[in-house]
Amino acid sequence: MSTLYEASRIEWAEREELAERMIPLIGRLYRQHGIVPSILGRRLINCSPLEILKAHRFTRKVGDQVLDPVKTLAVLEALERLAPGPASLDIARLVTEFAKVGASYGGRELEQFLRSELAEVVAAEPATPTDVVLYGFGRIGRLVARLLIAHQGSGDGLRLRAVVVRRGSDDDLLKRAELLKRDSVHGPFQGTVEVDEEANTIRANGTLIQVIYANDPAKIDYTEYGIHNAIVVDNTGRWRDEEGLEQHLRATGVSRVLLTAPGKGDIKNIVFGVNSDEIADTDRILSAASCTTNAITPVLAAIDEAYGVDRGHVETVHSFTNDQNLIDNFHQGSRRGRAASLNMVITETGAAKAVAKALPQLKGRLTGSAIRVPTPNVSLAILNLDLKRATTKDGINAFLRQTSLTAPLRQQIEYSENPDAVSTDFVGTNRAGIVDGLATIADGDENVVLYVWYDNEFGYSGQVLRVLERMAGVHPMILPVRQPVAAEGAREAVLA
């Protein structure tokens, strides 16, 4: 027993040392070259050694082996020698593909393999920086700000330059900074936040953010602050049609607008990963749809492609929002005036209809409703679907599990089989939706019921950021997935 104990302790210490050696490499690749290394979608930026090792262990969900940190370190070192352009690279995938070459990690073969595999990004030109303005600084605005700051890397991509708000008090700037610094749901800001009251600026981890006080978006001259051709992210939801959002385009220094709410009329509602290829350089106003639409549409897209969706109903169990009253008071909407912290509130949702804007083939096939519940964050969508062909619980779960790991929608879909999972376990999840496989109902016929968790704040903000990256032309290349996902796909051992 003593020998086993010592062997286990020594093995862990060696793995921990390897993870510690990775950290400066990951940092340099990110800051100097815009490389975002990940392991099956788990970003390694700003991770501790324990978090890096946890990401390596996650690879057991794909095959039976834990990704060897020795191989990860070798890939990171080779990447630094190559110095490729901005890209999002899945280290686990690179290790898998290199295993097919059959070469060792000690020679020049690894570097030659990476040079060939990543030829497109090795020769890539540096991205042109794009200024971003957040119009509104509420729940989504502050989380998008956190993400933009965390993703600033070499500074050649998206640059958060300003926040526009209405002045709420004499100490408005200090209060805005404190709300960025501390969050009751998502925890403290990872870094430092400084305030310059004379200049009306907030400096967060070296990102200088100009706070602009304004009531009319059309009358702002952003060029006075050195901001040009900016993308304005409207987080207020005050305007959802083209006429209202065009006010931003009349401001000096603005080129495009992204709405973080469902758009009305002819505005494209983008669910990243599903219809983000529809984003064109000529689009001046886009919508990132809603949190619920982003949570369910990727799952519905995958299911429809594999099985076909005939009809369905979407029931969302949604955390309360600022639109509701804490205690009973007048509200323009039915039932939303009742105390949000005490009641389950039946209300409407447009998410089911909004799905059709990203998946036109499902138009008229989905109905939806919602129940607001007394939790501050994380919601649950229940999809009751009639499919065009039969399936079992094991079959559809195997398909969704593999989709979450190896398919193009793996950035949007997560899969969980944790028997004790509850809503708070999914706070801070960067996927749009998480399928709860243990809750799936499928008895071998065409009807299935799926349960999809989603962080309606952070998960949605991640989708907003991805749309922003695509609009700005700085969306990093994702290593292509070579393994197709079959509808009744078996477990795939992809790690060497």
Backbone torsions as a table, in degrees:
resi	resn	phi	psi	omega
1	MET	NA	-41.5	-179.3
2	SER	-62.8	-40.4	179.8
3	THR	-64.9	-43.4	177.9
4	LEU	-62.6	-39.3	179.7
5	TYR	-61.8	-47.9	-179.0
6	GLU	-65.4	-40.2	179.5
7	ALA	-63.0	-41.2	179.3
8	SER	-65.0	-42.8	-178.6
9	ARG	-65.2	-43.0	-179.0
10	ILE	-66.3	-42.0	179.2
11	GLU	-60.5	-43.8	179.9
12	TRP	-64.2	-42.9	-179.8
13	ALA	-61.4	-38.5	178.9
14	GLU	-66.0	-42.0	179.2
15	ARG	-66.9	-38.1	179.2
16	GLU	-64.8	-39.3	178.6
17	GLU	-64.1	-40.3	177.7
18	LEU	-61.1	-42.7	178.9
19	ALA	-64.2	-38.5	178.0
20	GLU	-63.4	-36.2	178.9
21	ARG	-71.1	-24.9	178.8
22	MET	-71.7	-31.9	-169.9
23	ILE	-57.2	-51.6	178.9
24	PRO	-64.4	-32.9	176.5
25	LEU	-63.1	-47.5	179.6
26	ILE	-60.1	-42.3	179.9
27	GLY	-63.4	-44.4	-179.5
28	ARG	-67.9	-40.8	177.9
29	LEU	-60.6	-37.9	-178.1
30	TYR	-74.3	-50.8	-174.3
31	ARG	-73.4	-36.3	-174.9
32	GLN	-92.2	-26.6	-173.6
33	HIS	-126.5	-5.4	-179.4
34	GLY	72.2	21.9	178.3
35	ILE	-83.7	128.7	177.9
36	VAL	-112.2	94.4	179.5
37	PRO	-78.7	142.9	178.2
38	SER	-145.5	167.7	174.4
39	ILE	-126.5	107.0	-176.5
40	LEU	49.9	45.7	177.0
41	GLY	87.6	-6.8	178.0
42	ARG	-89.0	106.7	-178.4
43	ARG	-64.3	140.5	-179.1
44	LEU	-98.3	-2.5	179.5
45	ILE	-65.5	134.3	176.1
46	ASN	59.1	28.8	178.7
47	CYS	-95.1	149.4	173.4
48	SER	-80.5	166.6	176.4
49	PRO	-55.5	-39.2	179.9
50	LEU	-66.5	-39.2	178.7
51	GLU	-67.0	-36.1	177.5
52	ILE	-65.5	-43.0	179.1
53	LEU	-67.3	-33.7	177.2
54	LYS	-65.0	-39.0	177.2
55	ALA	-63.7	-37.8	177.4
56	HIS	-64.2	-38.9	-179.0
57	ARG	-69.8	-27.1	-179.3
58	PHE	-59.4	-24.3	-177.6
59	THR	-64.6	-13.2	176.1
60	ARG	-64.4	-19.6	178.4
61	LYS	-68.8	-21.0	180.0
62	VAL	-92.7	-48.8	178.6
63	GLY	-128.8	-161.7	-177.8
64	ASP	-97.7	-0.6	-174.8
65	GLN	-113.8	147.2	171.4
66	VAL	-83.8	135.0	178.4
67	LEU	-58.4	129.1	-177.4
68	ASP	-75.4	119.0	-180.0
69	PRO	-63.2	-21.3	175.5
70	VAL	-62.0	-41.0	-179.7
71	LYS	-71.0	-39.5	177.9
72	THR	-60.7	-45.5	179.3
73	LEU	-60.9	-41.8	-179.7
74	ALA	-63.7	-40.1	178.5
75	VAL	-65.7	-43.2	179.7
76	LEU	-62.8	-42.0	179.1
77	GLU	-64.6	-40.5	178.7
78	ALA	-67.0	-37.5	177.8
79	LEU	-63.3	-39.1	179.8
80	GLU	-65.8	-35.5	177.7
81	ARG	-68.1	-34.9	179.5
82	LEU	-74.4	-33.2	-178.4
83	ALA	52.2	58.7	-180.0
84	PRO	-74.1	171.9	177.9
85	GLY	-76.7	-178.1	-176.9
86	PRO	-55.9	133.8	179.3
87	ALA	-166.0	154.8	171.2
88	SER	-105.1	113.9	-170.9
89	LEU	-118.4	129.0	177.0
90	ASP	-90.0	107.4	-176.6
91	ILE	-62.2	-38.5	-180.0
92	ALA	-61.1	-39.2	178.5
93	ARG	-67.0	-41.4	178.8
94	LEU	-63.1	-41.2	177.8
95	VAL	-62.1	-42.4	-179.7
96	THR	-61.8	-46.3	-178.1
97	GLU	-68.7	-36.2	179.5
98	PHE	-67.5	-30.4	178.2
99	ALA	-60.7	-30.7	-179.9
100	LYS	-70.3	-22.3	177.3
101	VAL	-71.0	-32.3	178.0
102	GLY	79.8	17.9	-178.8
103	ALA	-99.3	166.4	179.0
104	SER	-88.2	165.5	179.7
105	TYR	-86.6	-3.0	-174.7
106	GLY	-88.9	-15.2	-175.9
107	GLY	-104.5	-158.9	-178.1
108	ARG	-85.8	-7.1	-174.5
109	GLU	-60.9	-38.0	-178.7
110	LEU	-62.5	-46.7	-179.3
111	GLU	-64.4	-38.9	177.9
112	GLN	-65.5	-40.0	177.5
113	PHE	-61.4	-47.0	-179.0
114	LEU	-65.2	-38.4	179.7
115	ARG	-62.2	-39.0	178.8
116	SER	-74.6	-44.7	-176.9
117	GLU	-65.5	-35.0	-174.7
118	LEU	-112.1	30.8	-176.4
119	ALA	-55.1	-36.1	-176.9
120	GLU	-65.4	-37.9	-178.1
121	VAL	-91.4	-22.3	175.3
122	VAL	-63.3	-35.6	-178.7
123	ALA	-94.9	4.4	-174.3
124	ALA	-70.3	144.1	174.4
125	GLU	-80.4	151.3	176.6
126	PRO	-58.5	142.4	-179.7
127	ALA	-69.8	151.7	175.3
128	THR	-83.6	126.3	-179.3
129	PRO	-60.2	143.0	178.5
130	THR	-124.2	125.3	179.0
131	ASP	-75.9	141.1	178.9
132	VAL	-125.0	135.0	175.8
133	VAL	-119.4	129.7	175.2
134	LEU	-96.3	114.0	178.3
135	TYR	-96.3	100.2	-171.3
136	GLY	105.5	141.6	-173.6
137	PHE	-137.9	50.0	178.5
138	GLY	-91.7	-147.8	-175.6
139	ARG	-57.8	-52.6	-177.7
140	ILE	-72.0	-41.0	-179.3
141	GLY	-57.0	-44.6	-178.1
142	ARG	-70.9	-35.5	178.0
143	LEU	-70.3	-38.9	175.2
144	VAL	-62.8	-37.4	176.7
145	ALA	-61.5	-45.5	178.3
146	ARG	-58.0	-43.9	-179.2
147	LEU	-66.4	-43.3	178.6
148	LEU	-60.5	-41.6	179.1
149	ILE	-65.8	-42.1	-179.6
150	ALA	-68.3	-25.5	-176.5
151	HIS	-98.0	9.9	-172.5
152	GLN	-66.3	-28.1	174.0
153	GLY	48.2	-125.0	-177.7
154	SER	-79.6	-4.5	-179.3
155	GLY	83.3	7.9	-178.9
156	ASP	-93.2	0.8	-178.2
157	GLY	-108.6	-122.6	178.2
158	LEU	-80.7	134.0	-179.3
159	ARG	-124.0	112.8	176.6
160	LEU	-71.1	114.5	-174.6
161	ARG	-108.2	-32.3	-174.2
162	ALA	-154.7	158.1	172.1
163	VAL	-127.0	133.4	179.1
164	VAL	-112.9	125.9	-179.5
165	VAL	-142.9	170.1	169.8
166	ARG	-93.4	137.3	-179.1
167	ARG	-66.4	125.7	-177.7
168	GLY	-102.6	-19.8	-178.8
169	SER	-164.7	172.3	178.5
170	ASP	-63.7	-30.7	179.1
171	ASP	-105.2	35.0	-176.7
172	ASP	-55.1	-45.7	-176.3
173	LEU	-60.2	-44.4	180.0
174	LEU	-63.3	-39.6	-179.7
175	LYS	-68.5	-38.7	177.6
176	ARG	-62.7	-42.2	-179.8
177	ALA	-64.9	-40.1	179.3
178	GLU	-65.4	-37.5	178.3
179	LEU	-68.4	-30.4	173.8
180	LEU	-71.4	-36.9	-174.7
181	LYS	-74.5	-36.7	-174.7
182	ARG	-127.6	134.9	178.8
183	ASP	-138.1	126.1	-175.1
184	SER	-65.6	-25.8	-178.9
185	VAL	-95.2	-48.3	-170.7
186	HIS	-99.7	1.2	174.6
187	GLY	84.2	-176.1	-176.4
188	PRO	-72.1	153.5	173.2
189	PHE	-63.6	134.5	-178.4
190	GLN	-84.4	86.5	179.8
191	GLY	146.5	-153.6	-176.9
192	THR	-116.4	146.0	177.7
193	VAL	-129.7	122.1	179.4
194	GLU	-122.0	150.7	-176.5
195	VAL	-122.4	135.2	171.4
196	ASP	-117.4	98.6	-174.8
197	GLU	-67.0	-31.2	-179.2
198	GLU	-68.4	-39.7	-178.9
199	ALA	-92.6	-4.4	-176.3
200	ASN	56.5	50.3	179.7
201	THR	-127.9	153.4	171.5
202	ILE	-120.6	127.9	176.7
203	ARG	-108.8	116.0	-178.1
204	ALA	-121.2	113.2	-177.9
205	ASN	50.5	41.1	177.5
206	GLY	86.2	-6.9	177.0
207	THR	-88.4	116.8	-178.7
208	LEU	-89.4	115.5	-175.5
209	ILE	-110.1	118.4	176.8
210	GLN	-81.6	125.3	175.6
211	VAL	-95.6	118.8	-177.0
212	ILE	-111.2	127.7	178.2
213	TYR	-98.3	120.8	-176.7
214	ALA	-157.1	151.7	176.5
215	ASN	-109.5	-19.6	-176.6
216	ASP	-122.1	110.5	-176.5
217	PRO	-63.4	-26.6	-175.8
218	ALA	-75.3	-17.6	-173.7
219	LYS	-99.8	7.4	-178.7
220	ILE	-86.7	134.2	174.0
221	ASP	-106.9	95.8	-176.6
222	TYR	-70.3	-23.1	-178.8
223	THR	-65.4	-21.0	175.7
224	GLU	-61.9	-22.9	-179.5
225	TYR	-105.8	13.7	179.4
226	GLY	76.1	21.9	-178.6
227	ILE	-103.1	126.7	-176.9
228	HIS	-135.9	145.2	176.2
229	ASN	49.5	43.2	-174.2
230	ALA	-79.9	154.0	166.0
231	ILE	-95.6	121.6	176.6
232	VAL	-93.0	124.7	176.5
233	VAL	-99.6	107.1	-178.1
234	ASP	-85.8	108.4	-179.4
235	ASN	-99.4	3.2	-174.3
236	THR	-82.0	-30.4	-174.9
237	GLY	71.4	7.0	-177.3
238	ARG	-68.9	-36.9	177.7
239	TRP	-120.1	130.5	-179.2
240	ARG	-125.6	-2.8	178.3
241	ASP	-107.8	170.8	-175.9
242	GLU	-64.2	-39.3	-178.5
243	GLU	-61.6	-43.6	-179.8
244	GLY	-70.5	-42.2	-176.5
245	LEU	-74.2	-21.5	177.3
246	GLU	-64.6	-16.5	176.4
247	GLN	-58.0	-36.5	179.1
248	HIS	-63.2	-36.2	-177.3
249	LEU	-71.7	-17.2	177.5
250	ARG	-81.6	-11.3	176.1
251	ALA	-73.9	150.7	178.9
252	THR	-79.0	126.7	177.7
253	GLY	101.2	8.1	-178.5
254	VAL	-114.0	136.6	178.5
255	SER	-115.8	-30.2	-176.7
256	ARG	-147.5	164.0	-177.9
257	VAL	-134.5	137.1	173.2
258	LEU	-123.0	124.2	-179.9
259	LEU	-96.3	131.1	178.4
260	THR	-97.8	54.5	177.4
261	ALA	-164.6	164.1	178.9
262	PRO	-62.9	130.7	178.5
263	GLY	-85.8	150.8	-179.5
264	LYS	-103.2	163.8	176.4
265	GLY	68.4	-134.8	-175.1
266	ASP	-90.3	6.2	179.5
267	ILE	-66.2	130.8	177.4
268	LYS	-67.9	126.7	173.8
269	ASN	-97.8	111.2	-173.0
270	ILE	-99.8	124.7	168.5
271	VAL	-107.9	106.9	-171.7
272	PHE	-59.8	136.9	-177.7
273	GLY	95.6	-22.7	-179.2
274	VAL	-103.1	-57.8	179.7
275	ASN	-127.5	24.7	-178.9
276	SER	-68.8	-16.6	175.7
277	ASP	-68.7	-13.0	179.0
278	GLU	-79.6	-9.3	179.3
279	ILE	-67.8	123.2	-178.9
280	ALA	-114.5	155.5	178.7
281	ASP	-61.3	-23.7	-178.1
282	THR	-84.3	-9.2	179.8
283	ASP	-72.1	119.9	-179.1
284	ARG	-100.8	-21.4	178.0
285	ILE	-133.6	125.5	177.5
286	LEU	-133.2	160.1	174.3
287	SER	-120.5	143.0	174.6
288	ALA	-94.2	19.5	178.7
289	ALA	58.0	-153.0	-177.4
290	SER	-114.3	170.1	179.5
291	CYS	-63.5	-41.9	-178.8
292	THR	-68.3	-42.7	178.5
293	THR	-60.5	-39.9	178.6
294	ASN	-68.9	-30.1	-179.0
295	ALA	-73.8	-40.9	-171.7
296	ILE	-94.9	-27.4	-174.1
297	THR	-63.9	-44.0	177.5
298	PRO	-59.7	-41.3	178.3
299	VAL	-63.8	-45.3	179.2
300	LEU	-63.4	-38.0	178.7
301	ALA	-62.1	-45.0	-179.8
302	ALA	-65.4	-44.5	-178.8
303	ILE	-66.0	-41.9	-178.3
304	ASP	-64.5	-39.0	-179.7
305	GLU	-67.8	-36.5	-175.5
306	ALA	-86.5	-38.5	-173.3
307	TYR	-119.9	-23.5	-174.0
308	GLY	82.8	125.2	177.8
309	VAL	-103.7	118.6	179.5
310	ASP	-83.6	-56.0	176.4
311	ARG	-149.7	166.1	177.1
312	GLY	-170.3	165.4	175.3
313	HIS	-129.2	136.1	179.5
314	VAL	-113.1	119.3	175.4
315	GLU	-112.3	120.3	179.7
316	THR	-105.3	129.8	172.9
317	VAL	-101.7	100.4	-164.4
318	HIS	-111.7	136.0	173.8
319	SER	-61.0	152.6	179.6
320	PHE	-67.0	158.7	-178.8
321	THR	-130.0	174.6	-179.4
322	ASN	-64.3	-14.8	178.7
323	ASP	-68.9	-20.0	-178.7
324	GLN	-93.7	167.4	178.1
325	ASN	-95.0	140.5	176.9
326	LEU	-66.0	-39.5	174.1
327	ILE	-129.0	167.3	-174.8
328	ASP	-56.6	127.5	177.3
329	ASN	-163.2	168.8	-178.4
330	PHE	-61.8	139.8	176.2
331	HIS	-146.7	141.1	179.9
332	GLN	-64.8	-29.7	-179.4
333	GLY	-88.3	152.6	177.4
334	SER	-68.8	137.1	175.4
335	ARG	70.6	-25.2	-176.0
336	ARG	-71.5	-9.6	175.4
337	GLY	-78.7	-12.9	179.4
338	ARG	-79.4	153.8	-171.2
339	ALA	-55.8	116.0	-177.9
340	ALA	-66.4	-30.9	-175.9
341	SER	-82.4	-4.8	-176.2
342	LEU	-120.0	-16.4	-168.8
343	ASN	-126.5	152.5	160.0
344	MET	-89.2	130.6	-171.6
345	VAL	-122.6	117.4	175.9
346	ILE	-75.6	130.5	-179.5
347	THR	-147.8	-179.3	-178.6
348	GLU	-96.7	161.8	172.1
349	THR	-141.9	139.5	176.9
350	GLY	-95.5	7.7	-173.6
351	ALA	-62.4	-40.4	-177.8
352	ALA	-62.2	-43.7	177.7
353	LYS	-70.4	-34.4	-178.2
354	ALA	-66.8	-25.5	178.0
355	VAL	-55.6	-36.0	-176.4
356	ALA	-65.1	-20.7	177.6
357	LYS	-72.5	-25.4	176.3
358	ALA	-98.8	-29.9	179.3
359	LEU	-125.9	80.2	-175.5
360	PRO	-56.2	-26.7	-178.2
361	GLN	-67.1	-16.0	179.7
362	LEU	-98.4	8.1	179.8
363	LYS	-59.0	127.4	178.8
364	GLY	80.1	0.6	-177.1
365	ARG	-100.5	-9.2	-176.3
366	LEU	-121.9	140.3	168.9
367	THR	-115.3	165.5	-177.8
368	GLY	-158.5	153.3	172.8
369	SER	-152.7	171.9	-174.0
370	ALA	-142.1	152.2	172.7
371	ILE	-127.6	118.1	174.3
372	ARG	-83.0	134.6	-176.4
373	VAL	-125.4	160.1	-174.3
374	PRO	-77.6	58.7	170.2
375	THR	-128.7	148.9	-174.6
376	PRO	-81.8	-18.2	-175.9
377	ASN	-164.7	158.2	-177.3
378	VAL	78.5	124.8	-177.6
379	SER	-125.4	173.7	-175.7
380	LEU	-138.5	126.0	175.9
381	ALA	-106.3	130.7	178.6
382	ILE	-108.9	115.3	-177.2
383	LEU	-103.0	112.2	176.8
384	ASN	-102.9	104.8	-168.1
385	LEU	-119.1	137.8	168.3
386	ASP	-100.3	115.2	-175.5
387	LEU	-93.7	167.9	179.5
388	LYS	-87.6	-10.9	172.4
389	ARG	-146.2	153.1	-172.1
390	ALA	-73.5	156.9	175.8
391	THR	-155.6	167.7	177.1
392	THR	-110.8	169.2	177.4
393	LYS	-61.7	-45.9	-180.0
394	ASP	-63.8	-39.0	-177.5
395	GLY	-66.5	-49.6	-177.5
396	ILE	-72.3	-32.6	176.4
397	ASN	-66.7	-40.1	178.2
398	ALA	-62.4	-39.6	178.5
399	PHE	-64.6	-47.6	-177.8
400	LEU	-68.1	-36.2	177.9
401	ARG	-62.3	-46.6	-179.8
402	GLN	-68.2	-36.2	176.7
403	THR	-58.6	-41.7	-177.5
404	SER	-69.2	-17.6	-175.3
405	LEU	-104.3	-35.9	-169.8
406	THR	-129.5	-9.6	-176.6
407	ALA	-87.0	164.1	177.6
408	PRO	-56.3	-27.2	-179.5
409	LEU	-84.3	12.1	-178.3
410	ARG	-66.2	-19.8	174.5
411	GLN	-72.6	-22.2	-176.0
412	GLN	-102.2	-32.3	-172.7
413	ILE	-110.7	128.5	171.8
414	GLU	-112.1	161.2	180.0
415	TYR	-134.8	136.7	-177.5
416	SER	-134.1	140.3	171.4
417	GLU	-130.3	38.0	178.7
418	ASN	-81.4	117.9	-176.3
419	PRO	-68.5	-16.5	-179.3
420	ASP	-111.3	15.3	-176.3
421	ALA	-67.3	135.6	174.0
422	VAL	-133.7	175.4	-169.8
423	SER	-57.8	-41.0	-176.3
424	THR	-65.6	-18.4	177.6
425	ASP	-66.0	-17.8	-175.1
426	PHE	-106.4	10.1	173.7
427	VAL	-66.4	129.0	179.2
428	GLY	87.3	4.1	177.6
429	THR	-67.8	131.4	-176.4
430	ASN	-91.9	2.9	173.2
431	ARG	-87.0	154.7	-179.7
432	ALA	-70.3	-33.6	-179.8
433	GLY	-153.9	150.6	-178.8
434	ILE	-124.4	114.8	178.7
435	VAL	-75.5	126.2	176.6
436	ASP	-91.4	94.4	-172.5
437	GLY	-62.2	-33.1	-178.4
438	LEU	-69.1	-21.0	-179.3
439	ALA	-91.1	-8.6	-178.4
440	THR	-58.1	138.2	175.9
441	ILE	-118.6	117.6	176.7
442	ALA	-157.0	123.1	-172.2
443	ASP	-114.3	22.1	177.5
444	GLY	94.9	1.8	175.6
445	ASP	-110.8	-161.5	-175.0
446	GLU	-85.7	-5.7	-178.4
447	ASN	-98.0	131.7	175.2
448	VAL	-134.9	151.8	174.1
449	VAL	-124.6	122.9	-179.1
450	LEU	-116.0	142.4	177.5
451	TYR	-112.0	122.3	-175.8
452	VAL	-123.1	111.2	174.8
453	TRP	-78.4	154.4	171.5
454	TYR	-158.9	137.1	171.3
455	ASP	-77.2	102.0	-172.9
456	ASN	-69.4	-4.7	175.2
457	GLU	-106.9	-63.5	-172.3
458	PHE	-74.6	-43.8	179.0
459	GLY	-60.3	-41.3	178.0
460	TYR	-67.2	-40.9	179.4
461	SER	-60.4	-34.7	176.0
462	GLY	-63.3	-38.7	176.5
463	GLN	-66.1	-39.5	177.1
464	VAL	-59.7	-44.1	-179.8
465	LEU	-61.7	-40.8	-179.9
466	ARG	-64.1	-39.3	176.5
467	VAL	-64.0	-42.1	177.4
468	LEU	-58.4	-45.4	-179.9
469	GLU	-60.5	-41.5	179.9
470	ARG	-68.0	-40.7	178.0
471	MET	-60.7	-38.0	-176.6
472	ALA	-83.8	-6.9	-178.4
473	GLY	72.7	23.0	179.3
474	VAL	-116.3	14.7	179.0
475	HIS	-64.6	120.4	-176.7
476	PRO	-68.5	148.8	179.5
477	MET	-67.8	133.9	174.6
478	ILE	-97.2	131.7	179.5
479	LEU	-56.4	126.9	-177.0
480	PRO	-58.2	145.1	176.9
481	VAL	-89.9	124.7	-176.5
482	ARG	-95.7	-21.0	-178.2
483	GLN	-90.6	116.0	176.7
484	PRO	-68.7	152.3	179.2
485	VAL	-105.0	114.2	178.8
486	ALA	-82.2	156.7	-177.8
487	ALA	-60.8	-36.7	177.5
488	GLU	-115.9	44.1	-172.9
489	GLY	-58.7	136.8	176.1
490	ALA	-83.8	164.1	178.7
491	ARG	-61.0	135.4	-171.5
492	GLU	-115.5	122.3	176.0
493	ALA	-87.5	104.0	-174.0
494	VAL	-111.8	-0.5	-178.7
495	LEU	-104.8	138.2	178.7
496	ALA	-98.7	NA	NA
